[in-house]
Amino acid sequence: MKIKLTVNGLLYERDCAEHTTLLRFIREGLGLTGTKEGCGMGECGACTVILNGHAVNSCMVLAAEVDGAVISTIEGEAQGPSLSDIQKSFEKHHAVQCGFCTPGMVMSVKELLVDNRKPSTDEVKEAIEGNFCRCTGYTQIVEAVMDLTGQPDGKGELEHV
């Protein structure tokens, strides 16, 4: 079947099998490999993208279901050679260790900040609760978001997500 999607501001029209997940379509059909496959069951958040304004696990969505959709992936975050503000804050706070979870984390944070420019520590934790990170312990990630939004980072108050 043929589907049309706008991904990171560009319109794509491609053929895909009806059982192809959005994750496979993005990675294999479009060659955008920043979106990662972790568990393949919607549990780890490595495959998080923004679909029509909402963070979703792309491994759980069929490409055929999103014909006509607008999607943002991690590749759309950087502005040319410059990192986005979210990415810069992650770097500043050492919120990137192995980097496998980072694309999904960044996309989840992006969705949060669209509607809530001053989230509380608890709101940040809630926004990233579907994203597993085995390296950072989440503290640096929450600190990066709090710093980005110009709020106290909650050092000493953070509990693991």
QUIHUWO-V980705 format. One record per helix or strand. SS is the DSSP state (a for helix, b for strand). FROM is the first residue (numbers start at 1). LEN is the number of residues. If there is no record, write none. Layout:
SS_FROM_LEN / SS_FROM_LEN
This chain:
b_2_6 / b_10_6 / b_21_1 / a_22_8 / b_48_4 / b_54_4 / a_58_3 / b_62_1 / a_63_4 / b_70_3 / a_74_3 / b_79_1 / b_82_1 / a_85_8 / a_102_14 / a_121_8 / a_139_10
